[in-house]
C-alpha cells in the first residue's frame, strides 16, 4: 500500500474554524488528491503520489510525510559544511533525497544557510518532464523568494549560499512563467487579510458558535527555525510578505472582545489574559505563522497583518497587549464583567432590565 502524507486535523485552520476559506494544500497538489471540508482535509490515496507539496504549502504543518522528515534532515545537514538535496524523480545524487525540491520550504533553507551550511539543490532540470509539473517548480521558486526575503531582512554576509544546480542542458530548463507564479502567489499568500477586510455584511456577521472548535495550541518547526536565526538586536525591520510563515498582528479600533480570534488561533499566538482588574487580548510574535485564520474569524473585521516587524523586537518571547478592557463587579449579581465604559451592571443584569422594561413598560 502506498504511503501518503498524514493529516492532523487539530492543526488545520479549516477544522478549527469551519468557515475558513484556506485551500493551500489543495491548490498545491498536482494530482487533485486533496479534498476540503469544514472538518479539515482528506487525501485520496489512489491519486496521491506522495510528492509532499501539501506539506510544504501548509503554514500550520497540518500535513506530515515520512519521506520528508524535517527534523532528521536538519540533524543530518546542520553540522555539514556542504549539503546537497536531490530531487527523487530526477534520480540526481545528493546527501539526501526529497520527493520534490518544491517540498523544501524557505525556513529550512534559511536555517541551514544561516548556520554556515552551503546548500545545493539538484534535479530542477527534471521539472519540465515531471508529473509534478509546474506546481513543484512554482513551489521551488516560492521557497527561493522566501529565502531571499529572510536573507535581505535578517541575514548578513555570514550566510552561506543556497545554489540551484544548473540544468544539464539549456533545452531542459524548467519554465516558470509569470501566470504560474501569480497563480501560486494567490494560493500561498491566500489574500486572507484582504478577504477579512472586505466591508460587507457577510464578513461582519457573527460566526456561529459551532464554527469554532477548541484544540490545544502548538508550535511549528518552521516558526522555530525562523526564531533560531533571528538577530539578537539591531535596527531595521522585516516587511510582511505572504511567502513566509511569520507576521505581526495589529488591531484597529472596534474590537468587540468576543475572543473568537484567540479561540481559533492554532499556535497560541493570540491569547486572552485576565486578572481581577482587567481583560487583555495579547499577541506573541514568535508563535505566529501567518495562517490568517484570526483575520477570517474576526467578527468586526479589525484584525490585520502589520506592514513590518522591527528586528529589535523579533526575539521578544513575551506577549504584548493588543487590547485591554477594565473588569468591574456587577452591583446586582456580584459577578465580574469587562467593559470599556462606566456600567454598573453586567450585560446579563442590564439585559434583564431591558427585557423587563419592554414587557411591563
C-alpha positions in Angstrom: 0.0 0.0 0.0 1.3 3.4 -0.9 2.2 5.7 2.0 0.5 9.1 1.8 1.0 12.2 3.9 -0.6 12.1 7.3 -3.3 14.8 8.1 -3.5 16.1 11.7 -6.9 17.9 11.8 -6.3 19.7 15.1 -3.6 21.7 13.3 -5.8 22.6 10.3 -7.4 26.1 10.3 -10.4 24.7 8.5 -11.0 22.3 11.4 -10.5 25.0 14.0 -12.8 27.4 12.1 -15.2 25.7 9.7 -15.8 28.9 7.7 -12.2 29.2 6.8 -11.5 29.5 3.1 -7.9 28.2 3.3 -7.1 25.9 0.4 -3.3 26.0 0.2 -2.8 22.2 0.4 -5.4 21.5 -2.3 -4.1 24.1 -4.7 -0.5 22.9 -4.2 -1.4 19.3 -5.0 -0.5 18.4 -8.7 -2.8 15.4 -8.7 -6.1 16.7 -7.3 -5.8 14.3 -4.4 -6.8 16.7 -1.6 -10.5 17.4 -0.8 -11.6 20.1 1.7 -14.5 20.4 4.1 -15.5 22.1 7.3 -13.8 19.2 9.2 -10.4 19.9 7.6 -8.9 18.0 4.6 -8.7 14.5 3.3 -6.4 12.8 0.8 -7.3 10.3 -1.9 -4.6 7.6 -1.7 -5.4 6.4 -5.3 -4.5 9.8 -6.7 -1.7 10.8 -4.3 1.9 10.3 -5.4 3.4 11.5 -2.1 5.2 14.5 -3.5 4.8 16.3 -0.1 3.9 19.6 -1.7 0.9 19.8 0.5 3.2 19.5 3.5 5.3 22.5 2.3 2.2 24.6 1.5 0.5 24.3 4.9 1.8 27.0 7.4 0.4 25.2 10.4 2.1 21.9 9.5 -1.2 20.0 9.5 0.3 17.6 6.9 3.4 15.5 7.5 5.2 13.0 5.3 7.5 10.1 6.1 9.6 10.9 3.0 10.2 14.5 4.2 11.3 14.2 7.8 12.3 17.8 8.6 14.0 17.1 11.9 16.1 14.2 10.6 17.1 16.3 7.6 18.1 19.2 9.8 20.1 16.9 12.1 21.8 15.4 9.1 22.7 18.7 7.4 23.2 21.1 10.3 26.9 20.1 11.0 28.0 19.8 7.4 30.0 22.4 5.5 28.2 21.5 2.3 24.9 19.6 1.8 23.1 18.6 -1.3 19.4 17.9 -1.6 18.4 15.8 -4.6 15.0 15.5 -6.2 14.0 11.8 -6.2 12.1 11.8 -9.6 15.2 13.2 -11.3 17.4 10.4 -9.9 20.1 13.0 -9.1 22.7 12.2 -6.5 22.8 14.1 -3.2 23.4 13.8 0.5 19.6 13.4 1.0 16.8 12.8 -1.4 13.4 14.6 -1.1 10.2 13.8 -3.0 10.3 17.2 -4.8 12.6 20.2 -4.4 9.5 22.3 -4.1 8.8 20.5 -0.8 11.8 22.2 0.8 10.4 25.4 2.3 12.2 28.7 2.7 12.7 28.4 6.5 14.6 25.2 6.3 16.9 26.5 3.6 17.4 29.8 5.5 18.2 28.0 8.8 21.0 25.9 7.1 22.4 28.9 5.3 22.3 31.0 8.5 24.3 28.3 10.2 27.0 28.4 7.6 25.9 25.3 5.6 26.4 25.7 1.9 23.2 24.1 0.3 22.9 22.7 -3.2 19.6 21.8 -4.8 19.9 19.2 -7.5 17.4 18.0 -10.0 15.4 21.0 -11.1 16.3 20.2 -14.8 13.7 17.4 -14.5 10.7 19.7 -13.7 9.7 20.0 -17.3 9.3 16.3 -17.7 8.0 15.5 -14.2 4.4 14.6 -13.3 4.5 17.3 -10.6 4.8 19.8 -13.4 4.6 23.4 -12.7 3.4 23.0 -9.1 6.8 21.7 -8.0 8.7 24.3 -10.0 6.4 27.1 -8.6 6.9 25.9 -5.0 10.6 25.9 -5.5 10.5 29.4 -6.9 8.3 30.4 -3.9 10.9 29.0 -1.4 13.7 30.8 -3.2 11.7 34.1 -2.9 11.1 33.5 0.8 14.8 32.7 1.3 15.7 36.0 -0.4 13.3 37.9 1.8 14.7 36.4 5.0 18.3 36.9 3.9 17.7 40.5 3.0 15.8 41.2 6.1 17.7 39.4 8.9 20.7 37.8 7.2 24.2 39.2 6.6 27.4 38.3 4.8 27.9 35.3 7.0 25.2 33.4 5.4 26.3 30.5 3.1 24.9 30.3 -0.4 21.9 28.1 -1.5 22.6 27.1 -5.0 20.2 25.7 -7.5 22.3 23.4 -9.8 22.1 24.4 -13.4 20.1 22.2 -15.7 22.2 19.7 -17.6 21.2 21.2 -20.9 19.5 24.5 -21.7 16.9 22.6 -23.5 15.7 21.1 -20.2 15.5 24.3 -18.3 12.2 24.4 -16.3 9.9 27.2 -17.4 8.1 29.1 -14.6 6.1 31.6 -16.4 4.5 34.7 -14.9 1.0 33.2 -14.9 2.0 30.1 -12.9 3.9 32.2 -10.3 0.9 34.6 -10.0 -1.4 31.6 -9.5 0.8 30.1 -6.8 1.2 33.5 -5.1 -2.5 33.8 -4.9 -2.9 30.5 -3.1 0.1 30.8 -0.9 -0.4 34.4 0.0 -4.0 33.4 0.2 -5.4 37.0 0.4 -6.9 36.1 3.7 -6.3 39.6 5.0 -8.0 41.1 2.0 -11.0 38.8 2.4 -11.3 39.5 6.1 -11.1 43.3 5.5 -14.0 43.3 2.9 -16.6 45.7 4.3 -19.6 43.6 3.5 -22.5 42.4 5.7 -21.4 38.8 5.2 -18.0 39.5 6.6 -19.4 41.5 9.6 -21.9 38.8 10.6 -21.0 37.0 13.8 -19.7 33.5 13.4 -21.9 30.6 14.7 -20.5 29.1 17.9 -20.3 25.7 16.2 -17.9 27.1 13.7 -15.1 27.3 16.3 -13.6 24.1 17.6 -11.4 24.0 20.7 -8.0 22.4 20.4 -4.7 22.8 22.2 -2.2 25.3 20.7 1.1 24.0 19.2 4.4 25.4 17.8 5.7 24.6 14.4 9.2 23.6 13.3 9.3 26.3 10.6 8.5 29.1 13.0 11.1 27.9 15.5 13.7 27.8 12.7 13.0 31.5 11.9 13.4 32.4 15.6 16.7 30.5 15.7 18.3 32.7 13.0 16.6 35.9 14.1 19.2 38.5 15.1 19.5 39.4 18.8 19.1 43.1 18.1 19.7 45.8 15.5 17.9 48.4 13.6 15.6 48.0 10.6 12.6 45.8 10.1 11.4 42.8 8.1 8.4 43.7 5.8 5.4 41.4 5.9 5.3 39.0 3.0 3.0 36.1 2.2 5.9 33.9 1.3 7.0 33.4 4.9 5.3 31.8 8.0 5.6 34.8 10.2 3.7 38.1 10.7 2.9 40.6 13.4 -0.8 41.3 14.1 -2.2 44.7 14.6 -5.7 45.6 15.9 -7.7 48.6 14.6 -10.4 50.3 16.8 -13.6 48.4 17.1 -12.7 45.1 18.9 -15.9 43.6 20.5 -13.9 41.4 22.9 -15.7 38.3 21.5 -12.4 36.3 21.9 -13.1 34.4 18.7 -9.6 35.2 17.3 -7.9 33.7 20.3 -10.0 30.6 20.2 -9.3 29.8 16.6 -5.6 30.6 16.7 -3.8 27.3 16.2 -0.4 28.2 17.6 -1.4 30.3 20.7 0.0 33.5 19.2 -3.2 35.2 20.3 -4.3 34.6 23.9 -6.7 36.1 26.4 -5.2 37.1 29.8 -7.4 38.1 32.7 -6.9 39.4 36.2 -9.4 40.7 38.7 -8.9 44.2 37.3 -8.6 43.8 33.5 -9.1 41.7 30.4 -6.5 41.6 27.7 -6.1 40.3 24.2 -2.3 39.6 23.8 -0.1 38.7 20.8 3.1 36.7 20.8 5.1 37.2 17.7 7.4 34.2 17.9 4.4 31.9 17.6 2.5 33.4 14.7 2.7 31.5 11.4 0.6 34.0 9.4 -2.1 31.4 8.7 -4.6 34.3 8.7 -7.5 32.3 10.4 -7.8 35.0 13.1 -8.4 37.6 10.3 -11.1 35.4 8.8 -12.8 34.8 12.2 -12.7 38.4 13.5 -16.3 39.4 13.7 -15.9 43.2 13.4 -13.0 42.8 10.9 -10.5 44.9 12.8 -7.5 42.4 12.9 -4.8 42.8 10.2 -1.2 41.9 9.5 1.2 44.7 10.3 3.2 46.0 7.4 6.6 45.1 9.0 8.2 43.6 12.1 11.0 45.6 13.8 14.1 43.5 14.1 14.8 44.7 17.6 11.6 43.2 18.9 11.5 40.0 16.9 13.2 37.9 19.6 10.8 39.1 22.3 9.1 36.0 23.7 6.7 37.9 25.8 3.1 38.5 24.6 2.3 42.2 24.0 -1.2 43.6 24.7 -3.3 44.4 21.7 -6.5 45.4 23.5 -7.2 46.0 27.2 -10.5 46.4 29.0 -11.4 47.1 32.6 -13.1 44.4 34.7 -15.8 45.5 37.2 -18.0 43.7 39.7 -21.7 43.9 38.9 -23.6 45.8 41.7 -26.5 43.4 41.4 -25.2 39.9 40.9 -21.6 40.5 42.1 -20.1 38.9 39.0 -17.1 40.3 37.2 -17.6 41.6 33.7 -15.5 43.5 31.2 -16.4 46.9 29.9 -14.9 50.0 28.1 -17.4 52.3 29.8 -18.7 53.0 33.3 -21.5 50.5 33.5 -22.5 49.3 37.0 -24.5 46.3 35.8 -23.1 43.3 33.9 -24.6 42.6 30.4 -26.9 39.9 31.9 -28.4 42.1 34.5 -28.6 45.0 32.2 -30.4 42.8 29.6 -32.8 41.7 32.3 -33.7 45.3 33.0 -34.2 45.9 29.3 -36.4 42.8 28.9 -38.5 43.8 32.0 -39.0 47.3 30.6 -40.0 46.1 27.2 -42.6 43.7 28.8 -44.1 45.9 31.5 -43.2 49.4 30.3 
